[in-house]
Amino acid sequence: MNAENNLEFFHDLLDSLKNPLLFADTGHVVRYLNKAAAAFYPDGNELLGRSLLDCHNPESQRSMRKILAQMEQGLEEELITDNAKRRIYMRAVRSSTGALLGYYERFEPPRGE
């Protein structure tokens, strides 16, 4: 598999996920959304290149900044939403050397399902 096919393979793999997956860099800028995320978020693909903080209220912005700072110190994952519809986690993405590249939002069904 060459680099171009490799990239296409991973894009297709992530698009096959039924749950939304959104990746933001360490500046909270949205760099990737899978197909489910593009359908789930109101502005869909228009979020690419924009700050994820712009989509959240001030309390959520503070929480996201705090969690990112904790990720820079080694935190791997934090639950950010837990309600009757879903649980959402912020999950760190690191390079092969351990450097923080950003995070993605990971969805799970609500507790008890």
Backbone bond lengths (Angstrom), bond angles and torsions (degrees), N, CA, C in turn:
res aa  C-N    CA-C-N  psi(-1)  N-CA   C-N-CA  omega(-1)  CA-C   N-CA-C  phi
1 M - - - 1.455 - - 1.528 107.78 -
2 N 1.330 117.71 124.39 1.461 120.10 178.13 1.532 109.55 -83.25
3 A 1.323 115.98 173.57 1.468 120.83 -174.84 1.521 112.26 -58.93
4 E 1.333 116.95 -42.08 1.468 120.15 -179.94 1.525 110.91 -64.32
5 N 1.328 116.62 -45.26 1.468 120.32 178.12 1.522 110.74 -65.79
6 N 1.336 116.88 -35.80 1.449 122.16 179.07 1.533 109.89 -61.80
7 L 1.321 116.93 -46.38 1.460 122.17 179.07 1.528 110.14 -62.83
8 E 1.318 116.77 -44.33 1.458 121.21 178.70 1.529 110.63 -62.94
9 F 1.340 116.71 -39.84 1.459 120.70 178.18 1.528 110.71 -59.83
10 F 1.336 117.52 -47.78 1.460 119.78 -178.57 1.528 112.03 -67.93
11 H 1.308 117.26 -34.54 1.465 120.54 174.75 1.531 109.57 -62.14
12 D 1.322 116.88 -46.71 1.463 121.44 179.37 1.526 111.13 -64.21
13 L 1.317 116.59 -40.22 1.461 121.07 178.91 1.530 110.59 -61.02
14 L 1.321 117.59 -48.40 1.458 121.08 -179.85 1.522 111.77 -67.46
15 D 1.323 117.36 -34.11 1.466 120.26 176.75 1.525 112.17 -68.88
16 S 1.329 117.54 -20.51 1.462 120.21 179.56 1.529 112.38 -77.98
17 L 1.329 117.32 -13.53 1.463 120.34 178.45 1.519 109.93 -68.11
18 K 1.323 117.15 137.88 1.458 119.90 179.84 1.523 111.94 -79.73
19 N 1.332 117.77 -22.38 1.458 121.50 179.48 1.515 111.22 -93.21
20 P 1.332 116.29 148.59 1.460 119.65 177.08 1.527 111.66 -61.32
21 L 1.317 116.68 142.33 1.447 123.05 173.58 1.526 107.21 -136.17
22 L 1.326 115.26 118.25 1.463 121.99 -179.44 1.517 107.45 -123.93
23 F 1.334 118.13 128.24 1.460 123.02 177.32 1.521 109.27 -108.75
24 A 1.337 115.66 132.05 1.463 122.00 174.64 1.522 108.29 -124.14
25 D 1.333 116.50 144.71 1.463 120.48 179.60 1.528 110.56 -79.65
26 T 1.324 117.46 -174.69 1.465 121.04 -176.38 1.524 112.77 -71.28
27 G 1.315 117.94 -6.46 1.459 122.42 172.43 1.524 111.31 -98.79
28 H 1.326 116.79 9.69 1.469 125.22 -178.95 1.531 112.41 67.05
29 V 1.332 117.53 19.38 1.467 121.26 178.70 1.527 108.50 -86.85
30 V 1.329 116.18 129.56 1.459 122.03 -179.50 1.527 108.68 -69.83
31 R 1.326 115.25 122.44 1.467 121.27 -178.89 1.521 113.10 -112.19
32 Y 1.339 116.84 -18.24 1.469 119.24 -179.50 1.523 109.60 -157.52
33 L 1.325 115.30 141.37 1.465 123.21 169.43 1.519 106.93 -135.14
34 N 1.332 116.70 136.43 1.453 117.40 172.25 1.532 108.76 -80.73
35 K 1.319 116.58 176.68 1.463 121.34 -176.54 1.531 111.31 -59.30
36 A 1.341 117.09 -40.71 1.469 120.63 -179.78 1.527 110.96 -65.13
37 A 1.327 117.80 -37.11 1.473 121.15 178.64 1.522 110.42 -69.26
38 A 1.321 117.11 -39.96 1.463 120.25 179.08 1.522 110.72 -61.22
39 A 1.340 116.82 -33.42 1.463 120.97 178.31 1.534 111.62 -81.13
40 F 1.321 117.37 -31.95 1.466 122.01 -175.40 1.526 112.86 -75.11
41 Y 1.329 117.35 -45.19 1.460 120.87 -175.76 1.526 110.15 -81.20
42 P 1.337 116.74 137.63 1.474 120.36 -175.66 1.526 114.47 -51.95
43 D 1.323 119.09 -40.41 1.462 120.67 -178.27 1.527 112.74 -94.74
44 G 1.319 117.14 -0.09 1.457 122.10 175.34 1.514 114.28 44.94
45 N 1.327 115.92 -128.99 1.464 120.88 -175.97 1.525 113.65 -64.97
46 E 1.331 117.77 -13.91 1.466 120.18 175.82 1.523 111.91 -66.95
47 L 1.339 117.09 -13.18 1.467 121.09 177.64 1.531 112.00 -73.28
48 L 1.319 116.94 -22.79 1.470 119.89 -178.77 1.526 110.69 -56.67
49 G 1.319 115.15 128.37 1.459 120.87 178.78 1.522 113.81 84.14
50 R 1.325 117.27 -2.83 1.471 120.91 179.69 1.520 110.37 -104.51
51 S 1.321 116.07 159.20 1.453 121.11 177.93 1.524 109.79 -73.13
52 L 1.309 115.88 129.59 1.446 120.93 176.11 1.527 110.58 -66.04
53 L 1.321 116.70 -26.02 1.463 120.84 178.75 1.524 111.62 -61.40
54 D 1.334 117.24 -31.46 1.465 121.20 -179.92 1.529 112.48 -63.06
55 C 1.318 116.74 -18.69 1.466 121.47 -177.50 1.528 112.12 -93.87
56 H 1.326 116.97 1.73 1.455 120.79 -174.58 1.520 111.40 -124.76
57 N 1.326 115.01 155.57 1.462 120.87 177.65 1.538 109.69 -75.08
58 P 1.333 118.11 165.61 1.472 120.97 -176.62 1.535 114.45 -55.18
59 E 1.332 117.69 -37.86 1.471 119.79 179.19 1.531 110.74 -65.02
60 S 1.328 116.91 -44.38 1.466 121.03 177.89 1.528 111.03 -64.86
61 Q 1.339 116.82 -38.27 1.461 120.71 177.82 1.520 110.76 -60.00
62 R 1.346 116.43 -45.30 1.475 120.49 178.81 1.523 110.31 -60.76
63 S 1.327 116.35 -43.77 1.459 121.06 -179.83 1.528 111.21 -62.52
64 M 1.330 116.82 -43.74 1.461 120.64 -179.73 1.526 111.41 -64.52
65 R 1.321 116.73 -40.68 1.471 120.28 177.67 1.527 110.82 -64.16
66 K 1.333 115.99 -41.64 1.466 120.95 179.53 1.532 110.72 -63.39
67 I 1.322 116.36 -46.04 1.469 120.22 -179.96 1.523 110.54 -63.85
68 L 1.334 117.85 -41.61 1.463 120.04 178.06 1.530 110.35 -61.09
69 A 1.325 118.08 -41.84 1.463 121.33 177.63 1.533 110.13 -61.48
70 Q 1.328 117.22 -38.54 1.465 120.72 177.17 1.524 110.78 -67.84
71 M 1.312 117.00 -35.73 1.461 120.81 177.15 1.524 110.45 -64.48
72 E 1.327 116.26 -36.79 1.465 119.61 177.06 1.527 111.42 -63.31
73 Q 1.338 116.36 -22.20 1.464 121.86 178.25 1.529 112.39 -96.69
74 G 1.344 117.61 1.73 1.453 120.42 174.45 1.515 116.49 122.45
75 L 1.331 119.19 -10.35 1.461 120.94 177.43 1.521 109.71 -58.23
76 E 1.326 116.65 138.23 1.466 120.42 -179.36 1.521 113.05 -100.30
77 E 1.347 117.39 -35.10 1.455 119.22 -174.38 1.519 110.10 -157.13
78 E 1.338 115.06 146.37 1.465 120.95 178.28 1.527 109.29 -143.94
79 L 1.327 115.25 134.00 1.457 121.41 175.17 1.523 108.45 -72.10
80 I 1.339 117.68 126.33 1.465 120.21 -178.60 1.525 112.90 -115.01
81 T 1.341 117.86 -21.28 1.465 122.04 177.61 1.520 108.24 -140.90
82 D 1.319 115.90 131.89 1.458 121.14 177.73 1.522 107.29 -143.28
83 N 1.341 115.87 97.68 1.459 119.60 -178.34 1.528 110.17 -137.70
84 A 1.310 116.38 -173.60 1.464 121.03 -176.47 1.534 113.10 -66.15
85 K 1.330 117.57 -20.60 1.469 120.98 -177.82 1.526 113.12 -91.92
86 R 1.357 116.73 -38.06 1.470 119.36 -173.42 1.519 110.95 -168.88
87 R 1.320 113.58 164.88 1.463 121.86 168.47 1.525 106.35 -115.81
88 I 1.321 116.21 135.56 1.468 120.98 179.55 1.524 108.07 -124.25
89 Y 1.320 114.91 133.61 1.455 122.05 179.17 1.519 109.88 -116.72
90 M 1.327 116.89 147.97 1.467 122.35 165.03 1.522 105.31 -94.30
91 R 1.315 117.32 124.43 1.461 123.36 -176.98 1.519 109.67 -120.49
92 A 1.330 117.36 126.85 1.461 122.42 -179.19 1.526 110.96 -67.24
93 V 1.330 115.64 144.51 1.468 123.24 171.59 1.519 106.12 -118.86
94 R 1.318 115.67 124.64 1.468 121.10 -176.27 1.527 111.15 -122.37
95 S 1.327 114.91 152.70 1.463 120.49 174.87 1.526 109.05 -74.23
96 S 1.312 116.02 174.30 1.471 120.43 178.83 1.530 111.76 -63.40
97 T 1.328 117.06 -18.95 1.470 120.41 177.84 1.526 112.34 -95.13
98 G 1.332 116.91 -0.25 1.458 121.47 178.04 1.513 115.33 95.25
99 A 1.331 117.24 -1.89 1.467 120.33 179.20 1.534 109.80 -68.80
100 L 1.328 116.06 137.00 1.460 120.84 179.03 1.524 109.61 -71.87
101 L 1.332 116.55 123.93 1.465 122.67 178.93 1.527 111.25 -98.24
102 G 1.322 116.04 -25.58 1.449 121.99 -177.61 1.511 109.20 156.51
103 Y 1.312 115.76 -150.27 1.465 120.67 -178.16 1.516 109.83 -152.93
104 Y 1.315 114.16 162.94 1.460 118.44 172.13 1.513 109.03 -129.76
105 E 1.318 115.78 157.90 1.446 122.44 176.56 1.526 107.06 -93.92
106 R 1.336 114.54 124.40 1.466 122.05 -178.05 1.525 108.85 -112.21
107 F 1.315 117.24 129.40 1.459 123.53 -177.29 1.517 111.35 -101.66
108 E 1.319 116.16 144.04 1.472 123.39 171.42 1.512 108.38 -137.04
109 P 1.339 116.95 156.41 1.467 118.45 174.40 1.542 109.38 -65.56
110 P 1.329 116.61 163.60 1.460 118.51 178.60 1.525 111.58 -64.21
111 R 1.318 115.57 161.25 1.471 120.23 178.78 1.523 109.23 -57.78
112 G 1.321 114.78 142.84 1.467 119.98 177.69 1.502 114.58 88.80
113 E 1.331 117.83 -0.66 1.469 119.99 177.91 1.501 110.98 -112.60
